[in-house]
Amino acid sequence: MAPDPAPDPAADLAADLVARWDDLDHDLAARWGLPAAPHHRDELLGRWHEPHRRYHDVAHLAAVLGHLDRWTGDGRDRDAARVAAWYHDAVQQPGAGDDEARAADLARAHLADRGAPADLVDTVVAAVLATADHLRDPDADPPPAVAVLLDADLAVLGADPDTYAAYRRGVRAEWPHLDDATFARGRRTVVTALAARRRLYLTEVAARERGAAARENLTAELVDLSS
């Protein structure tokens, strides 16, 4: 008898993402009357599989979608957040400075192709654009779909130390053209700004689950970056 084939994590992840898109398509048809768009799914998966990605890849997309599953109820806000998740890092070119704007344009074009109503388009585009700076205004009170996407995108900040260390390595690998000192200076600016925020997470559930650990991880990283 031939042995069972070895597990293939990459294939399992790819199958999970296809299933997640198909489930989203079902909900968009039921609640918004949109046609299925497997061609959009395939384009997006191609983008998320780009070889230069080391953190902002299909694993990050799957993680964000998993957090949305747990942190949102069923309804239109959840639909908009899940759509935005697929687009929020669909354009990834470190150093370009306009990734989120281009990703929002892509989302707008795809949704227009499907005949999406203006309220869904506007919410998705706003959520994608908000990931550019994660609402630096500590008193901002964004729509629910925007808030939960931002929290899911930053959920890794409150991960266990090993996962956080892998996140740091992945982000560093996406900036190979920078020497270590230059990268550390830029990273220190980002982490300092995050650590200074009154609210790291905008939803109660994310703050409860991830807030304390995120503060610890950011503080530890700052110590490391300053050494």
N, C-alpha and C positions, 0 to 999 in steps of 0.2 A: 504494500500500500504506500502510495506516495505521501510524503509529509505534507501537512497543511502549509499553504503559502505563508510566508512571513507577513506580519502586518505592514501595511504601507500607509504611514501617517499622512503623507502628502495627498494620496488618493482619497483617503477618508475625509480630509479637510476639504478637498475640491468637491466631493460629493455632498458634503454638508452645506457648503455655500450654494451649490446649485439648488438643493432642496429648500434652503432659506429663501432664495430669490423666487422660486416657484410658489412658495407659501405667501410671500409678499405680493406676487402677481395676483394670486387668488383673492387676497384681501382688497387690493386696489380695484379689482374688477367688481367685487361685491359692494364696496362702499363708495367708489368713485366712478365706476363705469369705465375703467381704463382697459384697453386691450393688453394682452400679454406681450412681453417684449424680450424674448430670449436673446435676440440679437444685441440688445443693450447689455444684458447680463454678460454675454460673451466678450463684448468690447471692454467692459469694466474689469472682468476677471483677467483679461490680457494686460490691462494696465496695472492691476494689483500684483501681477506676477513678474513685473519688470525686474531684470537681474540686478539692478543697482540698489534695490530696496533691501534693507537689512532689519529694519523695525517696522516701517510703514508698509507692511506686506499683507498677504492674505491672512496670516495668523492674527495680525492686529485687527483687520476687518472682522474676522470671526469673533474675536474677543469683544469688540464693541457691540456687535449684534447680540452676543450672549448677555452682556450687561443690560442691553435694552429689553431683552426678553424678561429679565427679572425685575427691572425697575420701571416698567410701564404697564399700564392696563391694556385692555383691548379697545381700540377705537381709532379715531382719525389722528390724534396726536401721535400715537404709536406708529401708525402708517407713515406719517411725515418724517418722524425720527429715523425709522428704518430706511426709508428712501435716502435721506440725507447721509446716513452712515455709509451707504454704498459709494457716494460721490465725494465725501469730505476729504479724502486723500487720494482721489483718483488721478490727480495730477501731482507728481512728486519729482521736483527738480531742485535739489538743494542749492541755495544761492540765488535762484531766479527772483524770489520775492513776490511772485504773483500766483503761486500755486492755487490758493483757495479761490481767488477770483476766476481763474481759468476753470477750476472744478465746478464752481457755481454756474459758469456759462455752459459747461457741458450738461449739468443737471437741467438747466433751463431748456436747452435744446432738445434733450431727450424727452422731457415731460411735454414739451410743445408737440413733439412728434407723436406722442400718445394722446394728445387732446386733453391734457390735464387741466382742471379748472384753476383759475388764478390764485385762489386761496391756498391750494396745495403747493403750487409753484412758488409762491411768495414765501411760504413757511420753510420749504426745503432750501431755497436759495439763502434765506436769512440764516438758517442753521449752518450751512456750509461756510458762509462768509464769517460767521462768528467764531469758527475754529481757528481763524487766522491769529487772533489775539486772546481768545477765550474770555472776552468781556472784561477788560481791565478795570472797568468801573465796578467797585465792590458792592455798590448799591443797585446795580442793574437787576431788573426783574424781567427776564425774557419770557416769551411764550413757553409753555410746557415742553413742546417738542424740541425747542432750541436748548432749553436748560438740560434736559436729560441726555441729549446727544453730547453736549459739552462735558457732562459728568462721565459718560461712558468713555469718551475719548481720553480723559485724564484718569480713568480708573487705575491705570498702572501705577500711578504715583502712590497709591495706597496698597500695593501688592506686597507679598512677602519679600524678604530681603533678596533671595536668590532670583526671583522674577524681576525685581527692580534692577538688580545688577545686570541681568541679561538685557533689559530695556536700555540701560546706559550703554552697554557695549554695542547694541544695535544702532542706536542713534549716532554714536561715534563713527561707526563704519559707514554711515551714509554721508559723511563729510571727509572723504579720503584726501581731498585736495588741500585740507588745512593741516598745518603742523600741530602738534599736541598743545603747545602753549597758546596758539591762536584759538584753537577749539575750546580750550579750558576757559579762556577769558569770555568767549561768547556764551558758553554753557553756564558759567557762573552768573552772568547777567540774567539769563532766563530763570535759573533756579532761585536767585535772590528775589526776583519779582514774584515768583509763585509763592515762595515762603512768606513774603510780606503781605499777602492777601488776607483780608479779614475772612473771606469765604473762599475756600478752595473748591468746594462743591456747592451747587445751587439747589439741589433737591435734598429733602430730608433723608431719604433712604441712602443716597450715596454718601452724604456727610456722616451718617451713623455707621455705615459699613466700612468706609475707607478714610474718613477724615483724620483720625488720630495716627494711623499708620503712615499716611501721606506726610504729615508734619514730621514724623520721625525720619522717614526716608530723605526728605528734602534737607533736613538739618544735618544728617550724616553726610549727604553728598556735598553740602557746602563746606563742611570740615575737610573732606577729602580734597575738594578743589582748591582749598586755601593752603593745603600742606605742600 
